[in-house]
Amino acid sequence: MKFTIDIEMTPEELRESLGLPDVSSLHDEMINTIRDRMHQGVEGYDPVTLFKPFLTSGLGTVEGFQKLMFGLMNQYTRPSKKRRD
């Protein structure tokens, strides 16, 4: 048996129904901080140094994520030591 249920809701309603926190104020604060730093350093503006604190304090660096993904892919592509005959 197969059936489909369609539910129409806004992202805010979905977030609330899943019990996730509202981070819109945090998002606005981060964007304003980035915007202020950009305006302060218009001359000699370097986007890499601007975003570096946000990238390294989050889930990790891109290189770390790539290593994780390659490790997972290698784990699943290796032949199994146990053979079924």
mmCIF file as gemmi writes it, N, C-alpha and C atoms, coordinates in Angstrom:
data_model
loop_
_atom_site.group_PDB
_atom_site.id
_atom_site.type_symbol
_atom_site.label_atom_id
_atom_site.label_alt_id
_atom_site.label_comp_id
_atom_site.label_asym_id
_atom_site.label_entity_id
_atom_site.label_seq_id
_atom_site.pdbx_PDB_ins_code
_atom_site.Cartn_x
_atom_site.Cartn_y
_atom_site.Cartn_z
_atom_site.occupancy
_atom_site.B_iso_or_equiv
_atom_site.pdbx_formal_charge
_atom_site.auth_seq_id
_atom_site.auth_asym_id
_atom_site.pdbx_PDB_model_num
ATOM 1 N N . MET Axp A 1 ? 0.85 -1.16 0 1 0 ? 1 A 1
ATOM 2 C CA . MET Axp A 1 ? 0 0 0 1 0 ? 1 A 1
ATOM 3 C C . MET Axp A 1 ? 0.904 1.234 0 1 0 ? 1 A 1
ATOM 4 N N . LYS Axp A 2 ? 0.502 2.191 -0.767 1 0 ? 2 A 1
ATOM 5 C CA . LYS Axp A 2 ? 1.275 3.419 -0.87 1 0 ? 2 A 1
ATOM 6 C C . LYS Axp A 2 ? 0.318 4.6 -0.875 1 0 ? 2 A 1
ATOM 7 N N . PHE Axp A 3 ? 0.618 5.582 -0.047 1 0 ? 3 A 1
ATOM 8 C CA . PHE Axp A 3 ? -0.194 6.788 -0.041 1 0 ? 3 A 1
ATOM 9 C C . PHE Axp A 3 ? 0.701 7.987 0.214 1 0 ? 3 A 1
ATOM 10 N N . THR Axp A 4 ? 0.218 9.145 -0.179 1 0 ? 4 A 1
ATOM 11 C CA . THR Axp A 4 ? 0.976 10.387 -0.069 1 0 ? 4 A 1
ATOM 12 C C . THR Axp A 4 ? 0.163 11.408 0.697 1 0 ? 4 A 1
ATOM 13 N N . ILE Axp A 5 ? 0.847 12.128 1.589 1 0 ? 5 A 1
ATOM 14 C CA . ILE Axp A 5 ? 0.212 13.205 2.335 1 0 ? 5 A 1
ATOM 15 C C . ILE Axp A 5 ? 0.938 14.489 1.987 1 0 ? 5 A 1
ATOM 16 N N . ASP Axp A 6 ? 0.211 15.489 1.536 1 0 ? 6 A 1
ATOM 17 C CA . ASP Axp A 6 ? 0.78 16.801 1.237 1 0 ? 6 A 1
ATOM 18 C C . ASP Axp A 6 ? 0.402 17.761 2.355 1 0 ? 6 A 1
ATOM 19 N N . ILE Axp A 7 ? 1.398 18.43 2.896 1 0 ? 7 A 1
ATOM 20 C CA . ILE Axp A 7 ? 1.17 19.398 3.961 1 0 ? 7 A 1
ATOM 21 C C . ILE Axp A 7 ? 1.734 20.733 3.509 1 0 ? 7 A 1
ATOM 22 N N . GLU Axp A 8 ? 0.924 21.759 3.572 1 0 ? 8 A 1
ATOM 23 C CA . GLU Axp A 8 ? 1.372 23.096 3.219 1 0 ? 8 A 1
ATOM 24 C C . GLU Axp A 8 ? 1.624 23.871 4.498 1 0 ? 8 A 1
ATOM 25 N N . MET Axp A 9 ? 2.877 24.324 4.669 1 0 ? 9 A 1
ATOM 26 C CA . MET Axp A 9 ? 3.201 25.151 5.822 1 0 ? 9 A 1
ATOM 27 C C . MET Axp A 9 ? 4.399 26.013 5.488 1 0 ? 9 A 1
ATOM 28 N N . THR Axp A 10 ? 4.522 27.086 6.208 1 0 ? 10 A 1
ATOM 29 C CA . THR Axp A 10 ? 5.644 27.997 6.004 1 0 ? 10 A 1
ATOM 30 C C . THR Axp A 10 ? 6.872 27.423 6.702 1 0 ? 10 A 1
ATOM 31 N N . PRO Axp A 11 ? 8.053 27.898 6.35 1 0 ? 11 A 1
ATOM 32 C CA . PRO Axp A 11 ? 9.258 27.433 7.05 1 0 ? 11 A 1
ATOM 33 C C . PRO Axp A 11 ? 9.191 27.691 8.556 1 0 ? 11 A 1
ATOM 34 N N . GLU Axp A 12 ? 8.582 28.801 8.955 1 0 ? 12 A 1
ATOM 35 C CA . GLU Axp A 12 ? 8.449 29.107 10.385 1 0 ? 12 A 1
ATOM 36 C C . GLU Axp A 12 ? 7.559 28.082 11.076 1 0 ? 12 A 1
ATOM 37 N N . GLU Axp A 13 ? 6.466 27.699 10.43 1 0 ? 13 A 1
ATOM 38 C CA . GLU Axp A 13 ? 5.563 26.7 11.006 1 0 ? 13 A 1
ATOM 39 C C . GLU Axp A 13 ? 6.241 25.344 11.116 1 0 ? 13 A 1
ATOM 40 N N . LEU Axp A 14 ? 7.028 24.973 10.113 1 0 ? 14 A 1
ATOM 41 C CA . LEU Axp A 14 ? 7.752 23.706 10.159 1 0 ? 14 A 1
ATOM 42 C C . LEU Axp A 14 ? 8.778 23.723 11.286 1 0 ? 14 A 1
ATOM 43 N N . ARG Axp A 15 ? 9.515 24.827 11.407 1 0 ? 15 A 1
ATOM 44 C CA . ARG Axp A 15 ? 10.512 24.951 12.47 1 0 ? 15 A 1
ATOM 45 C C . ARG Axp A 15 ? 9.857 24.799 13.834 1 0 ? 15 A 1
ATOM 46 N N . GLU Axp A 16 ? 8.723 25.474 14.042 1 0 ? 16 A 1
ATOM 47 C CA . GLU Axp A 16 ? 8.021 25.385 15.319 1 0 ? 16 A 1
ATOM 48 C C . GLU Axp A 16 ? 7.493 23.983 15.586 1 0 ? 16 A 1
ATOM 49 N N . SER Axp A 17 ? 6.97 23.312 14.555 1 0 ? 17 A 1
ATOM 50 C CA . SER Axp A 17 ? 6.427 21.967 14.755 1 0 ? 17 A 1
ATOM 51 C C . SER Axp A 17 ? 7.52 20.953 15.073 1 0 ? 17 A 1
ATOM 52 N N . LEU Axp A 18 ? 8.732 21.188 14.592 1 0 ? 18 A 1
ATOM 53 C CA . LEU Axp A 18 ? 9.851 20.295 14.905 1 0 ? 18 A 1
ATOM 54 C C . LEU Axp A 18 ? 10.545 20.676 16.206 1 0 ? 18 A 1
ATOM 55 N N . GLY Axp A 19 ? 10.152 21.813 16.789 1 0 ? 19 A 1
ATOM 56 C CA . GLY Axp A 19 ? 10.745 22.24 18.054 1 0 ? 19 A 1
ATOM 57 C C . GLY Axp A 19 ? 12.122 22.862 17.907 1 0 ? 19 A 1
ATOM 58 N N . LEU Axp A 20 ? 12.434 23.371 16.711 1 0 ? 20 A 1
ATOM 59 C CA . LEU Axp A 20 ? 13.732 23.99 16.487 1 0 ? 20 A 1
ATOM 60 C C . LEU Axp A 20 ? 13.708 25.447 16.932 1 0 ? 20 A 1
ATOM 61 N N . PRO Axp A 21 ? 14.844 25.968 17.396 1 0 ? 21 A 1
ATOM 62 C CA . PRO Axp A 21 ? 14.856 27.36 17.873 1 0 ? 21 A 1
ATOM 63 C C . PRO Axp A 21 ? 14.785 28.347 16.713 1 0 ? 21 A 1
ATOM 64 N N . ASP Axp A 22 ? 14.303 29.537 17.027 1 0 ? 22 A 1
ATOM 65 C CA . ASP Axp A 22 ? 14.239 30.621 16.043 1 0 ? 22 A 1
ATOM 66 C C . ASP Axp A 22 ? 15.573 31.348 16.069 1 0 ? 22 A 1
ATOM 67 N N . VAL Axp A 23 ? 16.357 31.197 15.012 1 0 ? 23 A 1
ATOM 68 C CA . VAL Axp A 23 ? 17.684 31.815 14.952 1 0 ? 23 A 1
ATOM 69 C C . VAL Axp A 23 ? 17.716 33.009 14.009 1 0 ? 23 A 1
ATOM 70 N N . SER Axp A 24 ? 16.556 33.539 13.671 1 0 ? 24 A 1
ATOM 71 C CA . SER Axp A 24 ? 16.523 34.662 12.734 1 0 ? 24 A 1
ATOM 72 C C . SER Axp A 24 ? 17.205 35.896 13.313 1 0 ? 24 A 1
ATOM 73 N N . SER Axp A 25 ? 17.061 36.139 14.621 1 0 ? 25 A 1
ATOM 74 C CA . SER Axp A 25 ? 17.736 37.298 15.223 1 0 ? 25 A 1
ATOM 75 C C . SER Axp A 25 ? 19.25 37.112 15.207 1 0 ? 25 A 1
ATOM 76 N N . LEU Axp A 26 ? 19.721 35.886 15.437 1 0 ? 26 A 1
ATOM 77 C CA . LEU Axp A 26 ? 21.152 35.606 15.36 1 0 ? 26 A 1
ATOM 78 C C . LEU Axp A 26 ? 21.665 35.812 13.942 1 0 ? 26 A 1
ATOM 79 N N . HIS Axp A 27 ? 20.891 35.346 12.964 1 0 ? 27 A 1
ATOM 80 C CA . HIS Axp A 27 ? 21.257 35.512 11.557 1 0 ? 27 A 1
ATOM 81 C C . HIS Axp A 27 ? 21.354 36.995 11.203 1 0 ? 27 A 1
ATOM 82 N N . ASP Axp A 28 ? 20.357 37.774 11.627 1 0 ? 28 A 1
ATOM 83 C CA . ASP Axp A 28 ? 20.366 39.217 11.351 1 0 ? 28 A 1
ATOM 84 C C . ASP Axp A 28 ? 21.563 39.895 12.004 1 0 ? 28 A 1
ATOM 85 N N . GLU Axp A 29 ? 21.883 39.48 13.219 1 0 ? 29 A 1
ATOM 86 C CA . GLU Axp A 29 ? 23.025 40.062 13.925 1 0 ? 29 A 1
ATOM 87 C C . GLU Axp A 29 ? 24.339 39.753 13.207 1 0 ? 29 A 1
ATOM 88 N N . MET Axp A 30 ? 24.491 38.508 12.734 1 0 ? 30 A 1
ATOM 89 C CA . MET Axp A 30 ? 25.71 38.139 12.008 1 0 ? 30 A 1
ATOM 90 C C . MET Axp A 30 ? 25.832 38.907 10.702 1 0 ? 30 A 1
ATOM 91 N N . ILE Axp A 31 ? 24.731 39.046 9.984 1 0 ? 31 A 1
ATOM 92 C CA . ILE Axp A 31 ? 24.754 39.781 8.715 1 0 ? 31 A 1
ATOM 93 C C . ILE Axp A 31 ? 25.099 41.247 8.968 1 0 ? 31 A 1
ATOM 94 N N . ASN Axp A 32 ? 24.524 41.844 10.011 1 0 ? 32 A 1
ATOM 95 C CA . ASN Axp A 32 ? 24.842 43.233 10.328 1 0 ? 32 A 1
ATOM 96 C C . ASN Axp A 32 ? 26.303 43.403 10.722 1 0 ? 32 A 1
ATOM 97 N N . THR Axp A 33 ? 26.85 42.45 11.473 1 0 ? 33 A 1
ATOM 98 C CA . THR Axp A 33 ? 28.261 42.504 11.856 1 0 ? 33 A 1
ATOM 99 C C . THR Axp A 33 ? 29.152 42.424 10.629 1 0 ? 33 A 1
ATOM 100 N N . ILE Axp A 34 ? 28.829 41.517 9.723 1 0 ? 34 A 1
ATOM 101 C CA . ILE Axp A 34 ? 29.615 41.378 8.493 1 0 ? 34 A 1
ATOM 102 C C . ILE Axp A 34 ? 29.504 42.645 7.654 1 0 ? 34 A 1
ATOM 103 N N . ARG Axp A 35 ? 28.301 43.188 7.56 1 0 ? 35 A 1
ATOM 104 C CA . ARG Axp A 35 ? 28.091 44.414 6.781 1 0 ? 35 A 1
ATOM 105 C C . ARG Axp A 35 ? 28.89 45.571 7.377 1 0 ? 35 A 1
ATOM 106 N N . ASP Axp A 36 ? 28.883 45.708 8.716 1 0 ? 36 A 1
ATOM 107 C CA . ASP Axp A 36 ? 29.647 46.772 9.377 1 0 ? 36 A 1
ATOM 108 C C . ASP Axp A 36 ? 31.139 46.63 9.117 1 0 ? 36 A 1
ATOM 109 N N . ARG Axp A 37 ? 31.634 45.403 9.199 1 0 ? 37 A 1
ATOM 110 C CA . ARG Axp A 37 ? 33.067 45.173 8.942 1 0 ? 37 A 1
ATOM 111 C C . ARG Axp A 37 ? 33.426 45.484 7.498 1 0 ? 37 A 1
ATOM 112 N N . MET Axp A 38 ? 32.519 45.169 6.582 1 0 ? 38 A 1
ATOM 113 C CA . MET Axp A 38 ? 32.777 45.477 5.175 1 0 ? 38 A 1
ATOM 114 C C . MET Axp A 38 ? 32.853 46.984 4.959 1 0 ? 38 A 1
ATOM 115 N N . HIS Axp A 39 ? 31.929 47.73 5.589 1 0 ? 39 A 1
ATOM 116 C CA . HIS Axp A 39 ? 31.92 49.186 5.435 1 0 ? 39 A 1
ATOM 117 C C . HIS Axp A 39 ? 33.132 49.829 6.096 1 0 ? 39 A 1
ATOM 118 N N . GLN Axp A 40 ? 33.595 49.281 7.214 1 0 ? 40 A 1
ATOM 119 C CA . GLN Axp A 40 ? 34.752 49.835 7.905 1 0 ? 40 A 1
ATOM 120 C C . GLN Axp A 40 ? 36.034 49.632 7.11 1 0 ? 40 A 1
ATOM 121 N N . GLY Axp A 41 ? 36.122 48.511 6.441 1 0 ? 41 A 1
ATOM 122 C CA . GLY Axp A 41 ? 37.346 48.2 5.727 1 0 ? 41 A 1
ATOM 123 C C . GLY Axp A 41 ? 37.183 48.196 4.229 1 0 ? 41 A 1
ATOM 124 N N . VAL Axp A 42 ? 36.482 49.185 3.683 1 0 ? 42 A 1
ATOM 125 C CA . VAL Axp A 42 ? 36.259 49.233 2.236 1 0 ? 42 A 1
ATOM 126 C C . VAL Axp A 42 ? 37.592 49.256 1.508 1 0 ? 42 A 1
ATOM 127 N N . GLU Axp A 43 ? 38.522 50.019 2.017 1 0 ? 43 A 1
ATOM 128 C CA . GLU Axp A 43 ? 39.849 50.048 1.42 1 0 ? 43 A 1
ATOM 129 C C . GLU Axp A 43 ? 40.653 48.911 2.026 1 0 ? 43 A 1
ATOM 130 N N . GLY Axp A 44 ? 41.152 48.022 1.203 1 0 ? 44 A 1
ATOM 131 C CA . GLY Axp A 44 ? 41.887 46.859 1.689 1 0 ? 44 A 1
ATOM 132 C C . GLY Axp A 44 ? 40.972 45.767 2.207 1 0 ? 44 A 1
ATOM 133 N N . TYR Axp A 45 ? 39.772 45.704 1.705 1 0 ? 45 A 1
ATOM 134 C CA . TYR Axp A 45 ? 38.781 44.705 2.124 1 0 ? 45 A 1
ATOM 135 C C . TYR Axp A 45 ? 39.242 43.323 1.696 1 0 ? 45 A 1
ATOM 136 N N . ASP Axp A 46 ? 39.282 42.392 2.644 1 0 ? 46 A 1
ATOM 137 C CA . ASP Axp A 46 ? 39.685 41.018 2.36 1 0 ? 46 A 1
ATOM 138 C C . ASP Axp A 46 ? 38.594 40.078 2.86 1 0 ? 46 A 1
ATOM 139 N N . PRO Axp A 47 ? 37.8 39.505 1.957 1 0 ? 47 A 1
ATOM 140 C CA . PRO Axp A 47 ? 36.68 38.666 2.389 1 0 ? 47 A 1
ATOM 141 C C . PRO Axp A 47 ? 37.114 37.398 3.12 1 0 ? 47 A 1
ATOM 142 N N . VAL Axp A 48 ? 38.288 36.877 2.834 1 0 ? 48 A 1
ATOM 143 C CA . VAL Axp A 48 ? 38.734 35.652 3.497 1 0 ? 48 A 1
ATOM 144 C C . VAL Axp A 48 ? 38.927 35.89 4.989 1 0 ? 48 A 1
ATOM 145 N N . THR Axp A 49 ? 39.604 36.982 5.349 1 0 ? 49 A 1
ATOM 146 C CA . THR Axp A 49 ? 39.801 37.253 6.767 1 0 ? 49 A 1
ATOM 147 C C . THR Axp A 49 ? 38.502 37.656 7.443 1 0 ? 49 A 1
ATOM 148 N N . LEU Axp A 50 ? 37.563 38.204 6.696 1 0 ? 50 A 1
ATOM 149 C CA . LEU Axp A 50 ? 36.278 38.58 7.262 1 0 ? 50 A 1
ATOM 150 C C . LEU Axp A 50 ? 35.466 37.352 7.665 1 0 ? 50 A 1
ATOM 151 N N . PHE Axp A 51 ? 35.455 36.33 6.825 1 0 ? 51 A 1
ATOM 152 C CA . PHE Axp A 51 ? 34.642 35.149 7.097 1 0 ? 51 A 1
ATOM 153 C C . PHE Axp A 51 ? 35.377 34.064 7.869 1 0 ? 51 A 1
ATOM 154 N N . LYS Axp A 52 ? 36.675 34.2 8.065 1 0 ? 52 A 1
ATOM 155 C CA . LYS Axp A 52 ? 37.457 33.168 8.735 1 0 ? 52 A 1
ATOM 156 C C . LYS Axp A 52 ? 36.934 32.816 10.13 1 0 ? 52 A 1
ATOM 157 N N . PRO Axp A 53 ? 36.598 33.79 10.995 1 0 ? 53 A 1
ATOM 158 C CA . PRO Axp A 53 ? 36.071 33.407 12.312 1 0 ? 53 A 1
ATOM 159 C C . PRO Axp A 53 ? 34.762 32.627 12.241 1 0 ? 53 A 1
ATOM 160 N N . PHE Axp A 54 ? 33.936 32.927 11.255 1 0 ? 54 A 1
ATOM 161 C CA . PHE Axp A 54 ? 32.661 32.231 11.145 1 0 ? 54 A 1
ATOM 162 C C . PHE Axp A 54 ? 32.84 30.824 10.591 1 0 ? 54 A 1
ATOM 163 N N . LEU Axp A 55 ? 33.806 30.631 9.719 1 0 ? 55 A 1
ATOM 164 C CA . LEU Axp A 55 ? 34.007 29.324 9.107 1 0 ? 55 A 1
ATOM 165 C C . LEU Axp A 55 ? 34.695 28.35 10.049 1 0 ? 55 A 1
ATOM 166 N N . THR Axp A 56 ? 35.68 28.8 10.805 1 0 ? 56 A 1
ATOM 167 C CA . THR Axp A 56 ? 36.422 27.877 11.666 1 0 ? 56 A 1
ATOM 168 C C . THR Axp A 56 ? 35.682 27.55 12.945 1 0 ? 56 A 1
ATOM 169 N N . SER Axp A 57 ? 34.744 28.387 13.374 1 0 ? 57 A 1
ATOM 170 C CA . SER Axp A 57 ? 34.027 28.088 14.604 1 0 ? 57 A 1
ATOM 171 C C . SER Axp A 57 ? 32.762 27.276 14.346 1 0 ? 57 A 1
ATOM 172 N N . GLY Axp A 58 ? 32.433 27.062 13.083 1 0 ? 58 A 1
ATOM 173 C CA . GLY Axp A 58 ? 31.216 26.331 12.755 1 0 ? 58 A 1
ATOM 174 C C . GLY Axp A 58 ? 31.448 24.834 12.758 1 0 ? 58 A 1
ATOM 175 N N . LEU Axp A 59 ? 31.014 24.166 11.728 1 0 ? 59 A 1
ATOM 176 C CA . LEU Axp A 59 ? 31.128 22.719 11.638 1 0 ? 59 A 1
ATOM 177 C C . LEU Axp A 59 ? 32.529 22.263 11.279 1 0 ? 59 A 1
ATOM 178 N N . GLY Axp A 60 ? 33.406 23.153 10.986 1 0 ? 60 A 1
ATOM 179 C CA . GLY Axp A 60 ? 34.762 22.799 10.626 1 0 ? 60 A 1
ATOM 180 C C . GLY Axp A 60 ? 35.117 23.395 9.287 1 0 ? 60 A 1
ATOM 181 N N . THR Axp A 61 ? 36.322 23.161 8.908 1 0 ? 61 A 1
ATOM 182 C CA . THR Axp A 61 ? 36.777 23.717 7.647 1 0 ? 61 A 1
ATOM 183 C C . THR Axp A 61 ? 36.329 22.851 6.484 1 0 ? 61 A 1
ATOM 184 N N . VAL Axp A 62 ? 36.445 23.391 5.312 1 0 ? 62 A 1
ATOM 185 C CA . VAL Axp A 62 ? 36.076 22.647 4.105 1 0 ? 62 A 1
ATOM 186 C C . VAL Axp A 62 ? 36.985 21.43 3.949 1 0 ? 62 A 1
ATOM 187 N N . GLU Axp A 63 ? 38.26 21.596 4.276 1 0 ? 63 A 1
ATOM 188 C CA . GLU Axp A 63 ? 39.197 20.476 4.158 1 0 ? 63 A 1
ATOM 189 C C . GLU Axp A 63 ? 38.812 19.34 5.104 1 0 ? 63 A 1
ATOM 190 N N . GLY Axp A 64 ? 38.404 19.691 6.304 1 0 ? 64 A 1
ATOM 191 C CA . GLY Axp A 64 ? 37.983 18.664 7.262 1 0 ? 64 A 1
ATOM 192 C C . GLY Axp A 64 ? 36.755 17.921 6.784 1 0 ? 64 A 1
ATOM 193 N N . PHE Axp A 65 ? 35.81 18.651 6.188 1 0 ? 65 A 1
ATOM 194 C CA . PHE Axp A 65 ? 34.614 18.028 5.652 1 0 ? 65 A 1
ATOM 195 C C . PHE Axp A 65 ? 34.96 17.109 4.479 1 0 ? 65 A 1
ATOM 196 N N . GLN Axp A 66 ? 35.884 17.569 3.621 1 0 ? 66 A 1
ATOM 197 C CA . GLN Axp A 66 ? 36.298 16.734 2.496 1 0 ? 66 A 1
ATOM 198 C C . GLN Axp A 66 ? 36.96 15.457 2.972 1 0 ? 66 A 1
ATOM 199 N N . LYS Axp A 67 ? 37.814 15.557 3.997 1 0 ? 67 A 1
ATOM 200 C CA . LYS Axp A 67 ? 38.468 14.356 4.544 1 0 ? 67 A 1
ATOM 201 C C . LYS Axp A 67 ? 37.433 13.383 5.092 1 0 ? 67 A 1
ATOM 202 N N . LEU Axp A 68 ? 36.428 13.919 5.774 1 0 ? 68 A 1
ATOM 203 C CA . LEU Axp A 68 ? 35.368 13.079 6.314 1 0 ? 68 A 1
ATOM 204 C C . LEU Axp A 68 ? 34.634 12.349 5.192 1 0 ? 68 A 1
ATOM 205 N N . MET Axp A 69 ? 34.268 13.076 4.142 1 0 ? 69 A 1
ATOM 206 C CA . MET Axp A 69 ? 33.532 12.469 3.034 1 0 ? 69 A 1
ATOM 207 C C . MET Axp A 69 ? 34.367 11.426 2.295 1 0 ? 69 A 1
ATOM 208 N N . PHE Axp A 70 ? 35.656 11.736 2.045 1 0 ? 70 A 1
ATOM 209 C CA . PHE Axp A 70 ? 36.52 10.764 1.379 1 0 ? 70 A 1
ATOM 210 C C . PHE Axp A 70 ? 36.71 9.52 2.236 1 0 ? 70 A 1
ATOM 211 N N . GLY Axp A 71 ? 36.819 9.708 3.543 1 0 ? 71 A 1
ATOM 212 C CA . GLY Axp A 71 ? 36.941 8.561 4.437 1 0 ? 71 A 1
ATOM 213 C C . GLY Axp A 71 ? 35.715 7.671 4.39 1 0 ? 71 A 1
ATOM 214 N N . LEU Axp A 72 ? 34.541 8.285 4.37 1 0 ? 72 A 1
ATOM 215 C CA . LEU Axp A 72 ? 33.306 7.502 4.28 1 0 ? 72 A 1
ATOM 216 C C . LEU Axp A 72 ? 33.196 6.781 2.944 1 0 ? 72 A 1
ATOM 217 N N . MET Axp A 73 ? 33.566 7.472 1.861 1 0 ? 73 A 1
ATOM 218 C CA . MET Axp A 73 ? 33.498 6.832 0.539 1 0 ? 73 A 1
ATOM 219 C C . MET Axp A 73 ? 34.468 5.668 0.458 1 0 ? 73 A 1
ATOM 220 N N . ASN Axp A 74 ? 35.678 5.842 0.978 1 0 ? 74 A 1
ATOM 221 C CA . ASN Axp A 74 ? 36.659 4.755 0.953 1 0 ? 74 A 1
ATOM 222 C C . ASN Axp A 74 ? 36.187 3.565 1.774 1 0 ? 74 A 1
ATOM 223 N N . GLN Axp A 75 ? 35.533 3.83 2.882 1 0 ? 75 A 1
ATOM 224 C CA . GLN Axp A 75 ? 35.05 2.762 3.746 1 0 ? 75 A 1
ATOM 225 C C . GLN Axp A 75 ? 34.006 1.904 3.025 1 0 ? 75 A 1
ATOM 226 N N . TYR Axp A 76 ? 33.16 2.52 2.229 1 0 ? 76 A 1
ATOM 227 C CA . TYR Axp A 76 ? 32.105 1.779 1.555 1 0 ? 76 A 1
ATOM 228 C C . TYR Axp A 76 ? 32.535 1.203 0.209 1 0 ? 76 A 1
ATOM 229 N N . THR Axp A 77 ? 33.648 1.665 -0.347 1 0 ? 77 A 1
ATOM 230 C CA . THR Axp A 77 ? 34.079 1.129 -1.638 1 0 ? 77 A 1
ATOM 231 C C . THR Axp A 77 ? 35.088 0.012 -1.498 1 0 ? 77 A 1
ATOM 232 N N . ARG Axp A 78 ? 35.637 -0.181 -0.3 1 0 ? 78 A 1
ATOM 233 C CA . ARG Axp A 78 ? 36.587 -1.285 -0.109 1 0 ? 78 A 1
ATOM 234 C C . ARG Axp A 78 ? 35.847 -2.608 -0.149 1 0 ? 78 A 1
ATOM 235 N N . PRO Axp A 79 ? 36.485 -3.638 -0.709 1 0 ? 79 A 1
ATOM 236 C CA . PRO Axp A 79 ? 35.845 -4.954 -0.701 1 0 ? 79 A 1
ATOM 237 C C . PRO Axp A 79 ? 35.797 -5.499 0.732 1 0 ? 79 A 1
ATOM 238 N N . SER Axp A 80 ? 34.748 -6.184 1.023 1 0 ? 80 A 1
ATOM 239 C CA . SER Axp A 80 ? 34.565 -6.745 2.349 1 0 ? 80 A 1
ATOM 240 C C . SER Axp A 80 ? 35.523 -7.905 2.576 1 0 ? 80 A 1
ATOM 241 N N . LYS Axp A 81 ? 36.011 -8.072 3.805 1 0 ? 81 A 1
ATOM 242 C CA . LYS Axp A 81 ? 36.916 -9.179 4.126 1 0 ? 81 A 1
ATOM 243 C C . LYS Axp A 81 ? 36.166 -10.482 4.192 1 0 ? 81 A 1
ATOM 244 N N . LYS Axp A 82 ? 34.901 -10.423 4.541 1 0 ? 82 A 1
ATOM 245 C CA . LYS Axp A 82 ? 34.082 -11.62 4.593 1 0 ? 82 A 1
ATOM 246 C C . LYS Axp A 82 ? 33.484 -11.867 3.221 1 0 ? 82 A 1
ATOM 247 N N . ARG Axp A 83 ? 33.621 -13.064 2.727 1 0 ? 83 A 1
ATOM 248 C CA . ARG Axp A 83 ? 33.046 -13.4 1.415 1 0 ? 83 A 1
ATOM 249 C C . ARG Axp A 83 ? 31.914 -14.37 1.617 1 0 ? 83 A 1
ATOM 250 N N . ARG Axp A 84 ? 30.852 -14.127 0.929 1 0 ? 84 A 1
ATOM 251 C CA . ARG Axp A 84 ? 29.734 -15.057 0.968 1 0 ? 84 A 1
ATOM 252 C C . ARG Axp A 84 ? 29.818 -15.945 -0.254 1 0 ? 84 A 1
ATOM 253 N N . ASP Axp A 85 ? 29.853 -17.209 -0.05 1 0 ? 85 A 1
ATOM 254 C CA . ASP Axp A 85 ? 29.919 -18.15 -1.173 1 0 ? 85 A 1
ATOM 255 C C . ASP Axp A 85 ? 28.635 -18.922 -1.319 1 0 ? 85 A 1
